[in-house]
Amino acid sequence: MAAKSPEEEHPVKAFGWAARDPSGVLSPFNFSRRATADNDVRFKVLYCGICHTDLHFIKNEFGTSTYPIVPGHEIVGVVTEVGSKVTKFKVGDKVGVGCLVGSCGSCENCFDDLENYCPEMILTYAYTYYDGTITYGGYSNEMVASERFVIRFPEKMPLDGGAPLLCAGITVYSPMKYYGLSKPGTHLGVVGLGGLGHVAVKFAKAFGAKVTVISTSASKRDEAIKHLGADSFLVSHNPEELQAATCTLDGIIDTVSAPHPIMPLIDLLKSHGKLVMVGAPDKPLELSVFPLLMGRKMVAGSGIGGLKETQEMIDFAAKHNITADIEVIPMDYVNTALERLQKGDVRYRFVIDVAKTLSVAA
């Protein structure tokens, strides 16, 4: 029997923008969503952030993409329907879905609310769902997800500026909490002042940390200190600045996804300091062990967060008025936005106004 088309797989008609091949060019796309199951929450998508991961997937840079791909895992909107067994949400609630829509539910990580480390986690788009169909993301008019993978947005949280927190926010919040870098008075370094880095500065300051931004771009000094509230700034290729800051940092969150030297960063750490990688360079980084031995230093990693911690992060952000700095765009600008993102030409996160512009784009 021939496989059903994306438009015929499920009973509920849906519409979005998709990439059809590794060119990554997006265009209007008719597909379908499943009917609302007992534990499902269905919502109208209002905004969807654009993450650098979207770019990797639509261009098949990880080598795992199957087309068509509807990207988007920073999805926010308003609930339109809930399943009969849903207890946490009702029609009209503001909600979001981040990077995950499924996990096995029975492994040690799932029991520990770490669905993000489940070996069978299901990503929000371009992954195979339980029913064998491919998941489609938030560059679309509506979303449906299991209640467990839906985040409640506090009333005071702006949906457009809050959307990127579902990926960028949790990616920096989780390691700060886990590695003990959220204690007031901690001196934290943030490497890279982009979509993740600027949010990392905001969370660190809200935790009461002293923050040093480390960047290749000296031009970002004023932005880091005057706009985002960082305490100091280091140019990563300036030996004098780095030398003066040797052994001053309790920890570093490294958000850079391009290959870059990390040994100078390790020198900035105090004894027992932690360098936590949250960016994903596509080539191995050079690591000399001796500086780790001489200060009991650690190089570690962290990837997004579980659902419980993501909800905690959103609630914390609302309490401290933390949102991403965004540029809101219409749906039909998305290809230009992705080209600009590739060049680093965004301050700091694109967010698509899906509700107001998707039908216009059609």
ROFI-308374 format. One record per residue (C-alpha): residue number from 1; z, y, x; residue in three letters. Coordinates in steps of 0.5 Angstrom, whole numbers, padded with zeros to 4 digits. Each point is the difference from the previous one (the first is absolute). Example, Ala and Ser with C-alpha at 12.3 -4.5 7.8 and 13.67 -1.06 7.14 Angstrom:
! residues 2
  nr    zz    yy    xx rest
   1  0016 -0009  0025  ALA
   2 -0002  0007  0002  SER
//
This chain:
! residues 362
  nr    zz    yy    xx rest
   1  0000  0000  0000  MET
   2 -0002  0007  0003  ALA
   3  0006  0004  0002  ALA
   4  0001  0006 -0005  LYS
   5 -0001  0007  0002  SER
   6  0005  0005  0001  PRO
   7 -0001  0003 -0007  GLU
   8  0001 -0007 -0003  GLU
   9  0006 -0003  0003  GLU
  10  0005  0003 -0004  HIS
  11  0000  0003 -0007  PRO
  12  0002  0007  0001  VAL
  13 -0006  0005  0003  LYS
  14  0002  0004  0005  ALA
  15 -0004  0005  0005  PHE
  16  0001  0003  0007  GLY
  17 -0004  0001  0006  TRP
  18 -0001 -0006  0005  ALA
  19 -0003 -0001  0007  ALA
  20 -0006 -0006  0000  ARG
  21 -0001 -0001  0007  ASP
  22  0003  0002  0007  PRO
  23 -0003  0007  0000  SER
  24  0006  0002 -0004  GLY
  25 -0004  0004 -0005  VAL
  26  0004  0000 -0007  LEU
  27 -0004  0001 -0007  SER
  28  0002 -0001 -0007  PRO
  29  0002 -0007 -0002  PHE
  30  0001 -0004 -0006  ASN
  31  0005 -0005  0000  PHE
  32  0006 -0003 -0004  SER
  33  0007 -0001  0000  ARG
  34  0004 -0006 -0003  ARG
  35  0004  0001 -0007  ALA
  36  0007  0002  0001  THR
  37  0004 -0006  0001  ALA
  38  0007 -0001 -0002  ASP
  39  0003  0003  0006  ASN
  40 -0006  0005  0002  ASP
  41  0000  0007 -0001  VAL
  42 -0006  0004 -0001  ARG
  43 -0001  0007  0002  PHE
  44 -0005  0006  0000  LYS
  45 -0002  0002  0007  VAL
  46  0002  0007  0001  LEU
  47 -0001  0001  0007  TYR
  48 -0001 -0005  0006  CYS
  49  0001  0002  0007  GLY
  50 -0005 -0002  0006  ILE
  51  0003 -0004  0006  CYS
  52 -0003 -0001  0006  HIS
  53  0000 -0007 -0002  THR
  54 -0005  0001 -0005  ASP
  55 -0005  0002  0005  LEU
  56  0001 -0006  0004  HIS
  57 -0001 -0005 -0006  PHE
  58 -0006  0004 -0003  ILE
  59 -0003 -0001  0007  LYS
  60  0002 -0007  0002  ASN
  61  0003  0002  0006  GLU
  62  0006 -0005 -0001  PHE
  63 -0006 -0005 -0001  GLY
  64  0003 -0003 -0006  THR
  65 -0003  0004 -0006  SER
  66 -0004 -0003 -0006  THR
  67 -0004  0005 -0004  TYR
  68  0000  0004 -0005  PRO
  69  0007  0003  0002  ILE
  70  0003  0005 -0004  VAL
  71  0005  0003  0005  PRO
  72  0007  0004 -0001  GLY
  73  0007 -0002  0000  HIS
  74  0004  0006 -0001  GLU
  75 -0001  0000 -0007  ILE
  76  0004  0004 -0005  VAL
  77 -0001  0001 -0008  GLY
  78  0003 -0001 -0007  VAL
  79  0002 -0006 -0003  VAL
  80 -0005 -0002 -0006  THR
  81  0002 -0007 -0002  GLU
  82  0006 -0005  0002  VAL
  83  0000 -0008  0000  GLY
  84  0005 -0003 -0005  SER
  85  0005 -0002  0006  LYS
  86  0000  0007  0003  VAL
  87  0007  0003  0000  THR
  88  0000  0006  0006  LYS
  89 -0006  0004 -0003  PHE
  90 -0003  0003 -0007  LYS
  91 -0006  0003 -0002  VAL
  92  0000  0007  0003  GLY
  93  0004 -0001  0006  ASP
  94 -0003  0003  0007  LYS
  95 -0001 -0006  0004  VAL
  96 -0003 -0002  0007  GLY
  97 -0003 -0006  0003  VAL
  98 -0001  0000  0008  GLY
  99 -0003 -0005  0005  CYS
 100  0003 -0007 -0004  LEU
 101 -0002 -0003 -0006  VAL
 102  0003 -0007  0001  GLY
 103  0004 -0005  0004  SER
 104  0002 -0007  0000  CYS
 105  0007  0002 -0003  GLY
 106  0003 -0006  0003  SER
 107  0000  0001  0008  CYS
 108  0006  0003  0004  GLU
 109 -0003  0007  0000  ASN
 110 -0001  0000 -0007  CYS
 111  0007 -0002 -0001  PHE
 112  0002  0006  0004  ASP
 113 -0004  0005 -0003  ASP
 114 -0005  0000  0006  LEU
 115 -0006 -0002 -0004  GLU
 116 -0004  0004  0005  ASN
 117  0001 -0006  0005  TYR
 118 -0002 -0005 -0005  CYS
 119 -0005 -0005  0003  PRO
 120 -0003  0000 -0007  GLU
 121  0000  0007 -0001  MET
 122 -0006  0003 -0004  ILE
 123 -0002  0007  0001  LEU
 124 -0002  0005 -0005  THR
 125 -0007 -0001  0001  TYR
 126 -0005 -0004  0004  ALA
 127  0004 -0006 -0001  TYR
 128  0000 -0006 -0004  THR
 129  0005  0000 -0006  TYR
 130  0004 -0006 -0003  TYR
 131 -0006 -0001 -0005  ASP
 132 -0005 -0001  0006  GLY
 133 -0003  0007 -0002  THR
 134 -0001  0006  0005  ILE
 135  0005  0006  0000  THR
 136 -0002  0007 -0001  TYR
 137  0003  0006  0002  GLY
 138  0002  0007 -0003  GLY
 139 -0007  0003  0001  TYR
 140  0000 -0001 -0008  SER
 141  0001  0002 -0007  ASN
 142  0006 -0005 -0001  GLU
 143  0005 -0005  0004  MET
 144  0003 -0006 -0003  VAL
 145  0006 -0004  0005  ALA
 146  0006 -0004 -0001  SER
 147  0006  0004 -0002  GLU
 148  0003 -0003  0007  ARG
 149 -0005  0004  0004  PHE
 150  0000  0007 -0004  VAL
 151  0004  0006  0002  ILE
 152  0004  0005 -0004  ARG
 153 -0001  0007  0001  PHE
 154  0005  0005 -0001  PRO
 155 -0001  0005 -0005  GLU
 156  0000  0006  0005  LYS
 157 -0004 -0004  0005  MET
 158 -0007  0003  0000  PRO
 159 -0005 -0005 -0001  LEU
 160 -0006  0003  0005  ASP
 161  0005  0001  0006  GLY
 162  0004 -0006 -0002  GLY
 163 -0006 -0005  0000  ALA
 164 -0001 -0001  0008  PRO
 165  0007 -0001  0001  LEU
 166 -0001 -0007 -0003  LEU
 167 -0003 -0002  0006  CYS
 168  0001  0006  0006  ALA
 169  0007  0001 -0003  GLY
 170  0002 -0007  0000  ILE
 171 -0003 -0002  0007  THR
 172  0004  0005  0003  VAL
 173  0007  0000 -0004  TYR
 174  0001 -0008  0001  SER
 175  0000  0000  0007  PRO
 176  0005  0006  0001  MET
 177  0004 -0003 -0005  LYS
 178  0000 -0007  0003  TYR
 179  0000  0002  0007  TYR
 180  0006  0004 -0001  GLY
 181 -0004  0007  0001  LEU
 182  0002  0003 -0006  SER
 183  0007  0002  0002  LYS
 184  0002  0007  0000  PRO
 185  0000  0003  0007  GLY
 186 -0006 -0005  0003  THR
 187 -0005  0003  0004  HIS
 188 -0006 -0003 -0002  LEU
 189 -0007  0001  0003  GLY
 190 -0006  0000 -0005  VAL
 191 -0007 -0002  0004  VAL
 192 -0006  0003 -0004  GLY
 193  0000  0005 -0005  LEU
 194 -0005 -0003 -0005  GLY
 195  0001 -0003 -0007  GLY
 196  0006 -0004  0002  LEU
 197  0003  0004  0005  GLY
 198  0001  0007 -0004  HIS
 199  0003 -0005 -0005  VAL
 200  0005 -0003  0005  ALA
 201  0002  0007  0002  VAL
 202  0002  0002 -0007  LYS
 203  0004 -0007 -0001  PHE
 204  0003  0001  0007  ALA
 205  0003  0007 -0001  LYS
 206  0002 -0002 -0007  ALA
 207  0004 -0005  0003  PHE
 208  0003  0005  0005  GLY
 209 -0003 -0002  0006  ALA
 210 -0003  0004  0006  LYS
 211 -0007  0000  0000  VAL
 212 -0005  0000  0006  THR
 213 -0007  0000 -0002  VAL
 214 -0005 -0003  0006  ILE
 215 -0007  0001 -0001  SER
 216 -0007  0001  0004  THR
 217 -0001  0006 -0003  SER
 218  0004  0006  0002  ALA
 219 -0003  0004 -0005  SER
 220  0004 -0004 -0005  LYS
 221  0007  0003  0003  ARG
 222  0001  0006 -0005  ASP
 223 -0002 -0005 -0006  GLU
 224  0005 -0005  0002  ALA
 225  0006  0005  0002  ILE
 226 -0002  0006 -0005  LYS
 227 -0003 -0004 -0006  HIS
 228  0003 -0007  0000  LEU
 229  0007  0002  0003  GLY
 230  0000 -0004  0007  ALA
 231  0005  0002  0005  ASP
 232 -0005 -0001  0006  SER
 233 -0007 -0002  0002  PHE
 234 -0003 -0003  0006  LEU
 235 -0007 -0001  0002  VAL
 236 -0001 -0007  0002  SER
 237 -0005  0001  0006  HIS
 238  0005  0006  0003  ASN
 239  0004 -0004  0005  PRO
 240  0005  0006  0001  GLU
 241  0002  0000 -0007  GLU
 242  0001 -0007  0000  LEU
 243  0004  0000  0006  GLN
 244  0004  0005 -0003  ALA
 245  0001 -0004 -0006  ALA
 246  0002 -0007  0004  THR
 247  0005 -0004 -0003  CYS
 248  0002  0005 -0006  THR
 249 -0003 -0004 -0006  LEU
 250  0004 -0006 -0004  ASP
 251 -0006 -0002 -0003  GLY
 252 -0007  0001 -0001  ILE
 253 -0005 -0001 -0006  ILE
 254 -0007 -0001  0003  ASP
 255 -0005  0001 -0006  THR
 256 -0006  0000  0004  VAL
 257 -0006 -0005 -0001  SER
 258 -0004  0002  0006  ALA
 259  0001 -0004  0007  PRO
 260  0005  0005  0004  HIS
 261  0005 -0001  0005  PRO
 262  0007 -0002 -0002  ILE
 263  0003  0000  0007  MET
 264  0001  0007  0000  PRO
 265  0004  0000 -0007  LEU
 266  0004 -0006  0003  ILE
 267  0003  0005  0005  ASP
 268  0002  0005 -0005  LEU
 269  0005 -0005 -0003  LEU
 270  0007  0000  0001  LYS
 271  0003 -0007  0002  SER
 272  0000 -0004 -0006  HIS
 273 -0006  0004 -0003  GLY
 274 -0005 -0003 -0004  LYS
 275 -0007  0001 -0001  LEU
 276 -0003 -0002 -0006  VAL
 277 -0007 -0001 -0001  MET
 278 -0003  0002 -0008  VAL
 279 -0007  0001  0002  GLY
 280 -0005 -0005  0002  ALA
 281 -0004  0001  0006  PRO
 282 -0006 -0005  0000  ASP
 283  0001 -0001  0008  LYS
 284  0006 -0003  0003  PRO
 285  0004  0005  0003  LEU
 286  0003 -0001  0007  GLU
 287  0007 -0001  0001  LEU
 288  0004 -0001  0006  SER
 289  0007 -0004 -0001  VAL
 290  0004  0004  0006  PHE
 291  0002  0006 -0004  PRO
 292  0002 -0004 -0006  LEU
 293  0005 -0004  0005  LEU
 294  0003  0006  0003  MET
 295  0002  0003 -0006  GLY
 296  0000 -0005 -0005  ARG
 297 -0005  0003 -0004  LYS
 298 -0004 -0003 -0006  MET
 299 -0008  0000 -0002  VAL
 300  0000 -0002 -0007  ALA
 301 -0004  0000 -0006  GLY
 302  0000  0002 -0008  SER
 303 -0005 -0001 -0006  GLY
 304  0001  0004 -0006  ILE
 305  0006 -0003 -0004  GLY
 306  0002 -0004 -0006  GLY
 307  0000  0002 -0007  LEU
 308  0008  0001  0000  LYS
 309  0000  0005  0006  GLU
 310 -0007  0003 -0003  THR
 311  0004  0002 -0006  GLN
 312  0006  0002  0004  GLU
 313 -0005  0005  0005  MET
 314 -0003  0003 -0007  ILE
 315  0007  0002 -0002  ASP
 316  0002  0002  0006  PHE
 317 -0006  0005  0001  ALA
 318  0001  0002 -0007  ALA
 319  0007  0002  0001  LYS
 320 -0002  0004  0007  HIS
 321 -0007  0003 -0003  ASN
 322 -0004 -0004  0005  ILE
 323 -0007 -0001 -0002  THR
 324 -0006  0000  0005  ALA
 325 -0004  0006  0001  ASP
 326 -0007 -0002 -0003  ILE
 327 -0007  0003 -0002  GLU
 328 -0002 -0002 -0007  VAL
 329 -0007 -0002 -0001  ILE
 330 -0005 -0002 -0005  PRO
 331 -0002 -0007 -0001  MET
 332 -0007  0002  0002  ASP
 333  0002  0003  0007  TYR
 334  0003 -0007  0002  VAL
 335 -0006 -0002  0005  ASN
 336  0001  0007  0003  THR
 337  0007  0000  0001  ALA
 338  0000 -0007  0003  LEU
 339 -0005  0003  0005  GLU
 340  0005  0005  0001  ARG
 341  0006 -0005  0001  LEU
 342 -0004 -0003  0005  GLN
 343  0000  0006  0004  LYS
 344  0007  0002 -0001  GLY
 345 -0002  0006 -0004  ASP
 346  0006  0000 -0005  VAL
 347  0006  0003 -0001  ARG
 348  0003 -0005 -0001  TYR
 349 -0002 -0005 -0006  ARG
 350 -0006  0000 -0005  PHE
 351  0002 -0001 -0007  VAL
 352 -0005 -0002 -0005  ILE
 353  0001  0004 -0007  ASP
 354 -0002 -0007 -0004  VAL
 355  0002  0002 -0007  ALA
 356 -0004  0007  0000  LYS
 357 -0006 -0002  0004  THR
 358 -0002 -0007  0000  LEU
 359 -0003  0000 -0007  SER
 360 -0004  0007  0003  VAL
 361 -0002 -0004  0006  ALA
 362 -0003 -0006 -0005  ALA
//
